[in-house]
Amino acid sequence: MGRRQGSDSQRCSFCHRDTEDVDRLISGPDDVYICDE
């Protein structure tokens, strides 16, 4: 499987890891995300 490319990829707002690099990504208001790392 390849990585997703494009602007629809969600990333942690703090460490900038994307959904494929973390186990869980929690969304907040205004497109803010935090991961479980």
C-alpha positions as CSV (number, residue, x, y, z in Angstrom):
1,M,0.0,0.0,0.0
2,G,1.2,3.5,-0.8
3,R,0.9,6.6,1.1
4,R,-2.0,8.9,0.5
5,Q,-1.0,12.1,-1.3
6,G,-2.9,15.4,-1.3
7,S,-4.5,17.9,0.9
8,D,-7.1,15.5,2.3
9,S,-4.5,13.8,4.5
10,Q,-5.0,14.6,8.2
11,R,-2.0,15.3,10.4
12,C,-1.4,15.9,14.1
13,S,-1.4,19.6,14.7
14,F,1.5,19.2,17.2
15,C,3.9,16.5,15.8
16,H,2.7,16.6,12.2
17,R,2.5,12.8,11.8
18,D,-0.2,11.7,9.5
19,T,-2.9,9.0,9.9
20,E,-0.7,6.3,8.6
21,D,2.1,7.0,11.2
22,V,-0.1,6.9,14.4
23,D,-2.6,4.5,15.9
24,R,-5.3,7.1,16.7
25,L,-5.9,10.7,15.5
26,I,-8.5,12.7,17.4
27,S,-10.2,15.6,15.7
28,G,-11.1,18.8,17.4
29,P,-12.7,22.1,16.3
30,D,-11.4,24.0,13.3
31,D,-9.5,21.2,11.7
32,V,-7.2,20.6,14.8
33,Y,-6.0,17.1,15.3
34,I,-4.0,15.4,18.1
35,C,-2.4,11.9,18.0
36,D,-1.9,9.3,20.7
37,E,1.9,9.6,20.6
